[in-house]
Structures are given as structure tokens and as C-alpha cells.
Amino acid sequence: LDPTPFTLPDGTTGTDLYIKRGTFHHQFAADVPAGTAALMAATQRPIAQSALEEKAEVAAWKDKPTWAVITTQDLNIPAEAQRYMAKRAHAHSVEVRASHSVAVSQPKTVADVIEQAARATR
């Protein structure tokens, strides 16, 4: 990750994290065409480092139905970690041979899971 400092509204400094363009395709979107991955790398939105460090005060999965798409070729969140989180959340899960960018590489699969969740929670 490429850390980039920025100034917060209160004058303190935060850190945004970007995936380096040179590693983006392999690291984040290996199953996406190269041109699409290059566009994704150039237009990516950063994540604030603090978002990865803060502990959630409430976990919605404790009392809400949950679904998970487990990406077995993900180089950012290992499949075993995804399985652990899905099991802990009692999630309805599907495993897909995909990178972290599964919504781009396999949009129908992701849409199907979203549709299943929507129908089940009406």
C-alpha cells in the first residue's frame, strides 16, 4: 500500500492508503482485463488507515442475516480469513474463484448473492 498523508478538518493529519499502480492488477484485480485494471488503479478511492485500525462498536451480523462472497484467489484478504468471518457471522456464503475485485470480474455472481439476500429479507 502507498500511504499518503492528508489534513483532517480539525487540522490533524490522517493517512490515506492506495494500492500502488504497478502492483494493482496482480494484487487487487488479477482476474480483470489489464485495461480495466489500469483504469481501476488510476481511479481508485483510497481507504483511510484509521478505518483499518478502528474497532467497530456494533457488529450488525450478530443480529442481522448475512451473506458473503468468499473470493478464493484474493491476495488482500485470504480465503481462510473470509471463511472464518463468514462462519462467525453465520453467513450464507458462496465461494468463487476470483480476486478481490469479484464485483468487476464476476458481476452476475455478486448480483445473484445480493438478490438472494434481498429476497430472503423482505
C-alpha positions in Angstrom: 0.0 0.0 0.0 1.1 3.5 -0.7 0.5 5.8 2.3 -0.5 9.4 1.5 -0.9 11.9 4.4 -3.8 14.4 4.3 -5.1 17.1 6.6 -8.3 16.4 8.5 -10.9 19.1 9.2 -9.6 19.6 12.7 -6.0 20.3 11.4 -4.5 16.9 12.4 -3.1 14.5 9.9 -4.6 11.3 8.6 -3.2 8.7 6.2 -4.9 7.5 3.0 -3.8 4.2 1.6 -3.7 3.5 -2.1 -2.7 0.3 -3.9 0.3 1.1 -5.9 -0.5 1.3 -9.6 2.4 -1.0 -10.5 1.0 -3.9 -8.4 -2.7 -3.1 -8.6 -3.5 -5.6 -11.4 -1.8 -8.5 -9.7 -2.6 -7.6 -6.1 -6.2 -6.4 -6.4 -7.7 -7.4 -9.8 -5.8 -10.4 -11.2 -8.9 -11.8 -13.0 -9.8 -8.5 -14.6 -8.6 -7.5 -18.1 -5.4 -5.4 -18.0 -7.0 -2.3 -19.4 -9.9 -2.4 -16.9 -7.4 -3.0 -14.0 -5.3 0.0 -15.2 -8.4 2.2 -15.2 -9.4 0.9 -11.7 -5.8 1.7 -10.5 -5.9 5.2 -11.9 -9.3 6.0 -10.4 -9.2 4.1 -7.1 -10.5 5.7 -4.0 -8.2 5.4 -1.0 -9.1 3.9 2.3 -8.2 5.9 5.4 -5.7 3.9 7.5 -7.8 4.7 10.6 -10.7 2.7 9.0 -8.5 -0.4 9.2 -7.5 0.3 12.8 -10.8 1.3 14.4 -12.7 -1.3 16.3 -16.4 -1.5 15.4 -18.7 -0.7 18.3 -21.6 -2.8 17.0 -21.5 -5.8 14.7 -24.6 -5.9 12.6 -24.0 -9.6 11.7 -24.8 -10.5 15.3 -28.5 -9.9 14.8 -28.9 -9.4 11.1 -29.0 -12.1 8.3 -25.7 -12.0 6.5 -24.3 -13.1 3.1 -20.7 -13.5 2.0 -18.9 -13.9 -1.3 -15.7 -15.7 -0.5 -13.0 -15.0 -3.1 -10.6 -17.9 -3.2 -7.9 -16.0 -5.3 -8.0 -12.9 -3.1 -4.5 -11.6 -2.3 -5.8 -8.9 0.1 -8.0 -10.9 2.4 -7.0 -14.6 2.5 -9.9 -17.1 1.8 -9.3 -18.7 5.2 -9.9 -15.3 6.9 -13.0 -14.8 4.8 -14.3 -18.2 5.7 -13.7 -17.5 9.4 -15.6 -14.2 9.2 -18.5 -15.8 7.3 -18.7 -18.7 9.7 -18.6 -16.3 12.7 -21.4 -14.3 11.2 -23.4 -17.4 10.3 -23.4 -16.0 6.8 -25.0 -17.7 3.8 -21.8 -17.9 1.7 -20.7 -18.8 -1.8 -17.1 -19.4 -2.8 -15.9 -18.0 -6.1 -12.5 -18.5 -7.8 -11.9 -14.7 -8.1 -9.7 -11.9 -6.9 -10.7 -9.1 -4.5 -12.3 -7.4 -7.5 -15.0 -10.0 -7.8 -17.7 -7.4 -8.4 -15.9 -6.4 -11.6 -14.7 -9.8 -12.8 -17.9 -11.7 -11.9 -20.7 -9.2 -11.6 -23.5 -11.7 -12.2 -22.3 -13.9 -9.3 -22.3 -10.9 -6.9 -25.6 -9.6 -8.2 -27.1 -13.1 -7.6 -26.0 -13.1 -4.0 -27.4 -9.6 -3.5 -30.6 -10.7 -5.0 -30.8 -13.8 -2.7 -30.2 -11.6 0.3 -32.8 -9.1 -0.8 -35.5 -11.8 -1.4 -34.7 -13.5 1.9 -35.0 -10.4 4.0 -38.2 -8.8 2.6 
